[in-house]
Amino acid sequence: MGKDTIDAIRKAELEADDVIKMARQQAEANLDDAMKKATEEANDMIKKATDAAKKMAGEAESVGDKLKKEAEASAILESKRLKEHISSKKTAAVDMIIESITGA
């Protein structure tokens, strides 16, 4: 082989090495970009899920507070009703005692 041929082969090998290096660098850059995008998307999804969970927790707390207030109001109303019932029974009992004493 002639010197020109050997030089051409070496030059082609060097160029091929450069092309391979550039392809590797581009592949690494593409992989880095893909990883960054995937990480951003994952973080965004986590944030959305966290926000949704906080919103649901707030709504559940609000419903719980409403139910608690309704239960308290119902308990107060029932307590009043029972006090009135007891009072009327006491009055009736006193009336019966007075009636039995007076014979009327």
C-alpha positions as CSV (number, residue, x, y, z in Angstrom):
1,M,0.0,0.0,0.0
2,G,1.1,3.5,-0.7
3,K,1.7,6.1,1.9
4,D,-1.3,8.1,0.5
5,T,-3.6,5.2,1.0
6,I,-2.4,4.6,4.6
7,D,-2.7,8.3,5.4
8,A,-6.2,8.3,3.9
9,I,-7.2,5.2,6.0
10,R,-5.8,6.9,9.2
11,K,-7.6,10.1,8.3
12,A,-10.8,8.1,7.8
13,E,-10.3,6.3,11.1
14,L,-9.8,9.6,12.9
15,E,-12.9,11.1,11.3
16,A,-14.8,7.9,12.2
17,D,-13.6,8.3,15.8
18,D,-14.7,11.9,15.8
19,V,-18.1,11.0,14.5
20,I,-18.5,8.3,17.1
21,K,-17.4,10.7,19.9
22,M,-19.9,13.3,18.6
23,A,-22.7,10.7,18.5
24,R,-21.9,9.6,22.0
25,Q,-21.9,13.2,23.2
26,Q,-25.2,13.8,21.5
27,A,-26.7,10.6,22.9
28,E,-25.5,11.6,26.4
29,A,-27.0,15.1,25.9
30,N,-30.3,13.6,24.7
31,L,-30.3,11.2,27.7
32,D,-29.6,14.1,30.1
33,D,-32.4,16.1,28.5
34,A,-34.8,13.2,28.7
35,M,-33.9,12.6,32.4
36,K,-34.5,16.3,33.2
37,K,-37.8,16.2,31.4
38,A,-38.8,13.0,33.1
39,T,-37.8,14.4,36.5
40,E,-39.7,17.6,35.9
41,E,-42.8,15.7,34.8
42,A,-42.6,13.4,37.8
43,N,-42.2,16.4,40.2
44,D,-45.1,18.1,38.5
45,M,-47.2,14.9,38.9
46,I,-46.2,14.6,42.6
47,K,-47.1,18.3,43.1
48,K,-50.5,17.9,41.5
49,A,-51.2,14.7,43.5
50,T,-50.1,16.5,46.7
51,D,-52.3,19.5,45.9
52,A,-55.3,17.3,45.2
53,A,-54.7,15.4,48.4
54,K,-54.5,18.6,50.4
55,K,-57.7,19.9,48.7
56,M,-59.5,16.6,49.5
57,A,-58.3,16.8,53.1
58,G,-59.6,20.3,53.4
59,E,-62.9,19.3,51.9
60,A,-63.1,16.3,54.3
61,E,-62.3,18.6,57.2
62,S,-65.0,21.0,56.2
63,V,-67.5,18.2,55.9
64,G,-66.4,16.9,59.3
65,D,-66.8,20.3,60.8
66,K,-70.3,20.7,59.3
67,L,-71.3,17.3,60.5
68,K,-69.9,18.1,64.0
69,K,-71.9,21.3,64.1
70,E,-75.1,19.5,63.0
71,A,-74.5,16.8,65.6
72,E,-74.0,19.4,68.3
73,A,-77.1,21.3,67.3
74,S,-79.1,18.1,67.2
75,A,-77.8,17.1,70.7
76,I,-78.7,20.5,72.1
77,L,-82.2,20.3,70.6
78,E,-82.6,16.8,72.0
79,S,-81.4,17.9,75.4
80,K,-83.9,20.7,75.4
81,R,-86.6,18.4,74.4
82,L,-85.7,15.9,77.2
83,K,-85.5,18.7,79.8
84,E,-89.0,19.9,78.7
85,H,-90.3,16.3,78.9
86,I,-88.8,15.8,82.4
87,S,-90.2,19.1,83.5
88,S,-93.7,18.2,82.3
89,K,-93.4,14.8,84.0
90,K,-92.3,16.5,87.3
91,T,-95.2,18.9,87.0
92,A,-97.6,15.9,86.4
93,A,-96.0,14.0,89.4
94,V,-96.4,17.0,91.7
95,D,-100.0,17.4,90.5
96,M,-100.7,13.8,91.2
97,I,-99.2,14.1,94.7
98,I,-101.2,17.2,95.4
99,E,-104.3,15.5,94.1
100,S,-103.8,12.4,96.2
101,I,-103.2,14.6,99.3
102,T,-106.2,16.9,98.8
103,G,-108.4,14.1,97.4
104,A,-109.6,16.3,94.6
